[in-house]
Amino acid sequence: MATIIPTLLPRRVVEALRSGVPSAAAVRSMGTGQAALQRRFEDLLETVPGLSEQRRQGRGLMVRGGFGEGKSHLLTCFEQLALDAGFAVSRVVISKETPLNVPAKFLRSAVENLRVPQAVGRGLEEIGVLLRKSFGTPAFVDLMRELSLSKDFDTRFAATLEIYQVGSNDEDLADRVLRFWSGDPLTVSDLKRYRRELGLADARFEPIRARELALHTMTFLPRLMQAAGLQGWVLLIDELELIGRYSRLARGQSYAELARWLGIVPGEARPGLFTVGAITADFVTEVLRDKKKDLDDMAPYLAQRDADTSKRAERGMKAIQEAELLVLPSKDVLADTYATLRRLHGQAYQWMPPEVQWPEALGATPMRTFVRAWINAWDVRRLYPDQQADAAGYELDRVRSNYDESSDLGGGETEEA
């Protein structure tokens, strides 16, 4: 046992890097190689307003990079930094099941992937545990007052928060409220019955569409998390380039929703929420400019349907244009990464990895290519000592972005009420 435990963490790091899937252990061991972006993220976290501060939303951050340049690795680093700073964090990957233009589906994915500092599970259950400890605190009282007075929240949120407080000893009832906050439907008749059984005053609930309820929930949850003692909610959106394959209308709606989550829509704010989005570097050229020409055509097209959506979409497209570009690794960063990875590979497999030649640096070779090439060379040397494999001959990743439109993506152009 004593010889296995010291190798476990290094092996997890090496295996994660070999497969190209960034892990928390890999990030902590290897760093990001994007020092400037990391500092900016940390600075922006400090600007997220607290529960008692002015009702504003911290402006989000967009990053762009090519395949294998470390976008997902960077978001994993951001996730760890935010957790260490006391934020709840949701990592959302845009996919067929999680279309950006359908708030209800996007919300469900965000909550399902929610992580809380120093907790193992995911979802709102851990928020519920913290919330029970906050009953009666000034933060909780302030939130109750805000829910009852603000027009930003449907009356269902004040009603369910009161149900959760008074009925917290009923595990089934508490779970039902948490599931409603996670995106599950809750009928008016059930709401009224729960309140009546708990001796709470009757309340009035107006009909609301699923889309609007999801937007209200995304405003409510960051405040709930802050009332539970957290600093706020960090939302990390990966693989945003998939919206380039949506239909024209769904793409436009997605740009508009991106602007909403980034906190750049005038007159609309979600205090306590901070969003980072990652997208491919060629999206601007392939989708916004040369090929699909969304920068020229999208706003007029959307304006024929809804002027507000058109204006939000313009802001979303501008945010993508102004996204921070990931920097390719410098010689010093490559040297430090090589030395760290060589040490970890040796610890993982209890041997002394030899020096190996590097892949040719062509001016646009991403870190991922170097890392996988080094690991591949050491694997061959370890398993087949007679072969003199080097990383210099490693085949470079040559992956092109696919922006062909697909009718299966985008979540459809209408939403169920």
CORMOPE-V522776 format. One record per residue. N is the residue number from 1. SS is DSSP state (2 for helix, 1 for strand, 0 for the rest). PHI is phi as a letter, one per 40 degrees, with the letter a starting at -180 (NA if undefined). OMEGA is omega as a letter, one per 20 degrees, with the letter a starting at -180 (none if undefined). Layout:
n->N ss->SS phi->PHI omega->OMEGA
n->N ss->SS phi->PHI omega->OMEGA
This chain:
n->1 ss->0 phi->NA omega->a
n->2 ss->2 phi->c omega->a
n->3 ss->2 phi->c omega->a
n->4 ss->2 phi->c omega->a
n->5 ss->2 phi->d omega->a
n->6 ss->2 phi->c omega->a
n->7 ss->2 phi->c omega->a
n->8 ss->2 phi->c omega->a
n->9 ss->2 phi->c omega->r
n->10 ss->2 phi->d omega->a
n->11 ss->2 phi->c omega->r
n->12 ss->2 phi->c omega->r
n->13 ss->2 phi->c omega->a
n->14 ss->2 phi->c omega->a
n->15 ss->2 phi->c omega->r
n->16 ss->2 phi->c omega->a
n->17 ss->2 phi->c omega->r
n->18 ss->2 phi->c omega->a
n->19 ss->2 phi->c omega->a
n->20 ss->0 phi->g omega->a
n->21 ss->0 phi->b omega->a
n->22 ss->0 phi->c omega->r
n->23 ss->0 phi->b omega->r
n->24 ss->2 phi->c omega->r
n->25 ss->2 phi->c omega->r
n->26 ss->2 phi->c omega->a
n->27 ss->2 phi->c omega->a
n->28 ss->2 phi->c omega->a
n->29 ss->2 phi->c omega->a
n->30 ss->2 phi->b omega->a
n->31 ss->0 phi->g omega->a
n->32 ss->0 phi->b omega->a
n->33 ss->0 phi->g omega->a
n->34 ss->0 phi->b omega->a
n->35 ss->2 phi->d omega->a
n->36 ss->2 phi->c omega->r
n->37 ss->2 phi->c omega->r
n->38 ss->2 phi->c omega->r
n->39 ss->2 phi->c omega->a
n->40 ss->2 phi->c omega->r
n->41 ss->2 phi->d omega->a
n->42 ss->2 phi->c omega->r
n->43 ss->2 phi->c omega->a
n->44 ss->2 phi->c omega->r
n->45 ss->2 phi->d omega->a
n->46 ss->0 phi->c omega->r
n->47 ss->0 phi->c omega->r
n->48 ss->0 phi->c omega->a
n->49 ss->0 phi->c omega->r
n->50 ss->0 phi->c omega->a
n->51 ss->0 phi->c omega->a
n->52 ss->0 phi->c omega->a
n->53 ss->0 phi->c omega->a
n->54 ss->0 phi->d omega->a
n->55 ss->0 phi->c omega->r
n->56 ss->0 phi->a omega->r
n->57 ss->0 phi->b omega->r
n->58 ss->0 phi->c omega->r
n->59 ss->0 phi->c omega->a
n->60 ss->0 phi->c omega->a
n->61 ss->1 phi->b omega->r
n->62 ss->1 phi->b omega->r
n->63 ss->1 phi->b omega->r
n->64 ss->1 phi->b omega->r
n->65 ss->1 phi->a omega->r
n->66 ss->0 phi->c omega->r
n->67 ss->0 phi->c omega->r
n->68 ss->0 phi->g omega->a
n->69 ss->0 phi->c omega->r
n->70 ss->0 phi->h omega->r
n->71 ss->2 phi->c omega->a
n->72 ss->2 phi->c omega->r
n->73 ss->2 phi->c omega->r
n->74 ss->2 phi->c omega->r
n->75 ss->2 phi->c omega->r
n->76 ss->2 phi->c omega->r
n->77 ss->2 phi->c omega->r
n->78 ss->2 phi->d omega->r
n->79 ss->2 phi->d omega->a
n->80 ss->2 phi->c omega->r
n->81 ss->2 phi->c omega->a
n->82 ss->2 phi->c omega->r
n->83 ss->2 phi->c omega->r
n->84 ss->2 phi->c omega->a
n->85 ss->0 phi->c omega->r
n->86 ss->0 phi->g omega->r
n->87 ss->0 phi->c omega->r
n->88 ss->1 phi->c omega->a
n->89 ss->1 phi->b omega->r
n->90 ss->1 phi->b omega->r
n->91 ss->1 phi->b omega->a
n->92 ss->1 phi->b omega->r
n->93 ss->1 phi->b omega->r
n->94 ss->0 phi->c omega->a
n->95 ss->0 phi->a omega->r
n->96 ss->0 phi->c omega->a
n->97 ss->0 phi->c omega->a
n->98 ss->0 phi->b omega->r
n->99 ss->0 phi->c omega->a
n->100 ss->0 phi->c omega->a
n->101 ss->0 phi->c omega->r
n->102 ss->0 phi->b omega->a
n->103 ss->2 phi->d omega->a
n->104 ss->2 phi->c omega->r
n->105 ss->2 phi->c omega->r
n->106 ss->2 phi->c omega->r
n->107 ss->2 phi->d omega->a
n->108 ss->2 phi->d omega->r
n->109 ss->2 phi->c omega->a
n->110 ss->2 phi->c omega->a
n->111 ss->2 phi->c omega->r
n->112 ss->2 phi->c omega->a
n->113 ss->0 phi->b omega->a
n->114 ss->1 phi->c omega->r
n->115 ss->1 phi->b omega->a
n->116 ss->0 phi->b omega->r
n->117 ss->0 phi->d omega->r
n->118 ss->0 phi->g omega->r
n->119 ss->0 phi->b omega->a
n->120 ss->0 phi->c omega->a
n->121 ss->0 phi->c omega->r
n->122 ss->0 phi->b omega->a
n->123 ss->0 phi->g omega->a
n->124 ss->0 phi->c omega->a
n->125 ss->2 phi->d omega->a
n->126 ss->2 phi->c omega->r
n->127 ss->2 phi->c omega->r
n->128 ss->2 phi->c omega->r
n->129 ss->2 phi->c omega->r
n->130 ss->2 phi->c omega->a
n->131 ss->2 phi->c omega->a
n->132 ss->2 phi->c omega->r
n->133 ss->2 phi->c omega->a
n->134 ss->2 phi->c omega->a
n->135 ss->0 phi->d omega->r
n->136 ss->0 phi->g omega->r
n->137 ss->0 phi->c omega->r
n->138 ss->2 phi->d omega->a
n->139 ss->2 phi->c omega->r
n->140 ss->2 phi->c omega->r
n->141 ss->2 phi->c omega->r
n->142 ss->2 phi->c omega->r
n->143 ss->2 phi->c omega->r
n->144 ss->2 phi->c omega->r
n->145 ss->2 phi->c omega->a
n->146 ss->2 phi->c omega->a
n->147 ss->2 phi->c omega->a
n->148 ss->2 phi->c omega->a
n->149 ss->2 phi->b omega->a
n->150 ss->0 phi->c omega->r
n->151 ss->0 phi->c omega->r
n->152 ss->0 phi->c omega->a
n->153 ss->0 phi->b omega->r
n->154 ss->0 phi->c omega->a
n->155 ss->2 phi->c omega->r
n->156 ss->2 phi->c omega->a
n->157 ss->2 phi->c omega->r
n->158 ss->2 phi->c omega->a
n->159 ss->2 phi->c omega->a
n->160 ss->2 phi->c omega->r
n->161 ss->2 phi->c omega->r
n->162 ss->2 phi->c omega->r
n->163 ss->2 phi->c omega->a
n->164 ss->2 phi->c omega->a
n->165 ss->2 phi->c omega->a
n->166 ss->2 phi->c omega->a
n->167 ss->0 phi->b omega->a
n->168 ss->0 phi->c omega->r
n->169 ss->0 phi->c omega->r
n->170 ss->0 phi->c omega->a
n->171 ss->2 phi->c omega->a
n->172 ss->2 phi->c omega->r
n->173 ss->2 phi->c omega->r
n->174 ss->2 phi->c omega->r
n->175 ss->2 phi->c omega->r
n->176 ss->2 phi->c omega->r
n->177 ss->2 phi->c omega->r
n->178 ss->2 phi->c omega->r
n->179 ss->2 phi->c omega->r
n->180 ss->2 phi->c omega->r
n->181 ss->2 phi->c omega->r
n->182 ss->0 phi->c omega->r
n->183 ss->0 phi->h omega->r
n->184 ss->0 phi->c omega->r
n->185 ss->0 phi->c omega->r
n->186 ss->0 phi->a omega->a
n->187 ss->0 phi->c omega->r
n->188 ss->2 phi->c omega->a
n->189 ss->2 phi->c omega->r
n->190 ss->2 phi->c omega->r
n->191 ss->2 phi->d omega->a
n->192 ss->2 phi->c omega->r
n->193 ss->2 phi->c omega->r
n->194 ss->2 phi->d omega->a
n->195 ss->2 phi->c omega->r
n->196 ss->2 phi->c omega->a
n->197 ss->2 phi->c omega->r
n->198 ss->0 phi->c omega->r
n->199 ss->0 phi->g omega->a
n->200 ss->0 phi->c omega->a
n->201 ss->0 phi->c omega->r
n->202 ss->0 phi->c omega->a
n->203 ss->0 phi->b omega->a
n->204 ss->0 phi->b omega->a
n->205 ss->0 phi->b omega->r
n->206 ss->0 phi->c omega->r
n->207 ss->0 phi->d omega->r
n->208 ss->0 phi->a omega->r
n->209 ss->0 phi->c omega->a
n->210 ss->2 phi->d omega->a
n->211 ss->2 phi->c omega->a
n->212 ss->2 phi->c omega->r
n->213 ss->2 phi->c omega->r
n->214 ss->2 phi->c omega->r
n->215 ss->2 phi->c omega->r
n->216 ss->2 phi->c omega->a
n->217 ss->2 phi->c omega->r
n->218 ss->2 phi->c omega->r
n->219 ss->2 phi->c omega->a
n->220 ss->2 phi->c omega->a
n->221 ss->2 phi->c omega->r
n->222 ss->2 phi->c omega->r
n->223 ss->2 phi->c omega->r
n->224 ss->2 phi->c omega->a
n->225 ss->2 phi->c omega->r
n->226 ss->2 phi->c omega->r
n->227 ss->2 phi->c omega->r
n->228 ss->0 phi->c omega->r
n->229 ss->0 phi->h omega->r
n->230 ss->0 phi->c omega->a
n->231 ss->0 phi->c omega->a
n->232 ss->0 phi->i omega->a
n->233 ss->1 phi->b omega->r
n->234 ss->1 phi->b omega->a
n->235 ss->1 phi->b omega->a
n->236 ss->1 phi->b omega->a
n->237 ss->1 phi->b omega->a
n->238 ss->1 phi->b omega->r
n->239 ss->0 phi->f omega->r
n->240 ss->2 phi->c omega->a
n->241 ss->2 phi->c omega->r
n->242 ss->2 phi->c omega->r
n->243 ss->2 phi->c omega->r
n->244 ss->2 phi->c omega->r
n->245 ss->2 phi->c omega->r
n->246 ss->0 phi->c omega->r
n->247 ss->0 phi->c omega->a
n->248 ss->2 phi->d omega->a
n->249 ss->2 phi->c omega->a
n->250 ss->2 phi->c omega->r
n->251 ss->2 phi->c omega->r
n->252 ss->2 phi->c omega->r
n->253 ss->2 phi->c omega->a
n->254 ss->2 phi->c omega->r
n->255 ss->2 phi->d omega->a
n->256 ss->2 phi->c omega->r
n->257 ss->2 phi->c omega->r
n->258 ss->2 phi->c omega->r
n->259 ss->2 phi->c omega->r
n->260 ss->2 phi->c omega->a
n->261 ss->2 phi->c omega->r
n->262 ss->2 phi->c omega->r
n->263 ss->0 phi->g omega->a
n->264 ss->0 phi->b omega->r
n->265 ss->0 phi->b omega->a
n->266 ss->0 phi->d omega->r
n->267 ss->0 phi->g omega->a
n->268 ss->0 phi->b omega->a
n->269 ss->0 phi->a omega->r
n->270 ss->0 phi->b omega->a
n->271 ss->0 phi->d omega->a
n->272 ss->0 phi->g omega->r
n->273 ss->1 phi->b omega->r
n->274 ss->1 phi->b omega->a
n->275 ss->1 phi->b omega->r
n->276 ss->1 phi->b omega->r
n->277 ss->1 phi->b omega->r
n->278 ss->1 phi->b omega->a
n->279 ss->1 phi->a omega->a
n->280 ss->1 phi->c omega->a
n->281 ss->0 phi->c omega->a
n->282 ss->0 phi->c omega->a
n->283 ss->2 phi->c omega->a
n->284 ss->2 phi->c omega->a
n->285 ss->2 phi->c omega->a
n->286 ss->2 phi->c omega->a
n->287 ss->2 phi->b omega->a
n->288 ss->2 phi->c omega->a
n->289 ss->2 phi->b omega->a
n->290 ss->0 phi->c omega->a
n->291 ss->0 phi->c omega->a
n->292 ss->0 phi->c omega->r
n->293 ss->0 phi->f omega->a
n->294 ss->2 phi->c omega->r
n->295 ss->2 phi->c omega->a
n->296 ss->2 phi->c omega->a
n->297 ss->2 phi->b omega->a
n->298 ss->2 phi->c omega->a
n->299 ss->2 phi->c omega->r
n->300 ss->2 phi->c omega->r
n->301 ss->2 phi->c omega->a
n->302 ss->2 phi->c omega->a
n->303 ss->2 phi->c omega->r
n->304 ss->0 phi->c omega->a
n->305 ss->0 phi->b omega->a
n->306 ss->0 phi->a omega->a
n->307 ss->2 phi->c omega->a
n->308 ss->2 phi->c omega->r
n->309 ss->2 phi->c omega->r
n->310 ss->2 phi->c omega->a
n->311 ss->2 phi->c omega->r
n->312 ss->2 phi->c omega->r
n->313 ss->2 phi->c omega->r
n->314 ss->2 phi->d omega->r
n->315 ss->2 phi->c omega->r
n->316 ss->2 phi->c omega->r
n->317 ss->2 phi->c omega->r
n->318 ss->2 phi->c omega->r
n->319 ss->2 phi->c omega->r
n->320 ss->2 phi->c omega->r
n->321 ss->2 phi->d omega->a
n->322 ss->0 phi->c omega->a
n->323 ss->0 phi->d omega->r
n->324 ss->1 phi->c omega->r
n->325 ss->1 phi->c omega->r
n->326 ss->0 phi->c omega->r
n->327 ss->0 phi->c omega->r
n->328 ss->0 phi->c omega->a
n->329 ss->0 phi->c omega->r
n->330 ss->0 phi->c omega->r
n->331 ss->2 phi->c omega->r
n->332 ss->2 phi->c omega->r
n->333 ss->2 phi->c omega->r
n->334 ss->2 phi->c omega->a
n->335 ss->2 phi->c omega->r
n->336 ss->2 phi->c omega->a
n->337 ss->2 phi->c omega->r
n->338 ss->2 phi->d omega->a
n->339 ss->2 phi->c omega->r
n->340 ss->2 phi->c omega->a
n->341 ss->2 phi->c omega->r
n->342 ss->2 phi->c omega->r
n->343 ss->2 phi->c omega->a
n->344 ss->2 phi->c omega->r
n->345 ss->2 phi->c omega->r
n->346 ss->2 phi->c omega->r
n->347 ss->2 phi->c omega->a
n->348 ss->2 phi->c omega->a
n->349 ss->2 phi->b omega->r
n->350 ss->0 phi->f omega->r
n->351 ss->0 phi->a omega->r
n->352 ss->0 phi->b omega->a
n->353 ss->0 phi->c omega->r
n->354 ss->0 phi->c omega->r
n->355 ss->0 phi->c omega->r
n->356 ss->0 phi->b omega->r
n->357 ss->0 phi->c omega->a
n->358 ss->0 phi->c omega->r
n->359 ss->0 phi->c omega->r
n->360 ss->0 phi->c omega->r
n->361 ss->0 phi->c omega->a
n->362 ss->0 phi->c omega->a
n->363 ss->0 phi->g omega->r
n->364 ss->0 phi->b omega->a
n->365 ss->0 phi->c omega->a
n->366 ss->0 phi->c omega->r
n->367 ss->2 phi->d omega->a
n->368 ss->2 phi->d omega->r
n->369 ss->2 phi->c omega->r
n->370 ss->2 phi->c omega->a
n->371 ss->2 phi->c omega->a
n->372 ss->2 phi->c omega->r
n->373 ss->2 phi->c omega->r
n->374 ss->2 phi->c omega->a
n->375 ss->2 phi->c omega->r
n->376 ss->2 phi->c omega->a
n->377 ss->2 phi->c omega->r
n->378 ss->2 phi->c omega->r
n->379 ss->2 phi->d omega->a
n->380 ss->2 phi->c omega->r
n->381 ss->2 phi->c omega->a
n->382 ss->2 phi->c omega->a
n->383 ss->2 phi->c omega->a
n->384 ss->0 phi->b omega->a
n->385 ss->0 phi->d omega->a
n->386 ss->0 phi->c omega->r
n->387 ss->0 phi->c omega->a
n->388 ss->0 phi->b omega->a
n->389 ss->0 phi->c omega->r
n->390 ss->0 phi->b omega->r
n->391 ss->2 phi->c omega->a
n->392 ss->2 phi->c omega->a
n->393 ss->2 phi->c omega->a
n->394 ss->0 phi->c omega->a
n->395 ss->0 phi->c omega->a
n->396 ss->0 phi->c omega->r
n->397 ss->0 phi->c omega->r
n->398 ss->0 phi->b omega->a
n->399 ss->0 phi->b omega->r
n->400 ss->0 phi->b omega->r
n->401 ss->0 phi->c omega->r
n->402 ss->0 phi->b omega->r
n->403 ss->0 phi->b omega->r
n->404 ss->0 phi->c omega->a
n->405 ss->0 phi->c omega->r
n->406 ss->0 phi->b omega->r
n->407 ss->0 phi->c omega->a
n->408 ss->0 phi->c omega->a
n->409 ss->0 phi->b omega->r
n->410 ss->0 phi->g omega->r
n->411 ss->0 phi->g omega->a
n->412 ss->0 phi->g omega->a
n->413 ss->0 phi->b omega->r
n->414 ss->0 phi->b omega->r
n->415 ss->0 phi->b omega->r
n->416 ss->0 phi->c omega->a
n->417 ss->0 phi->c omega->none
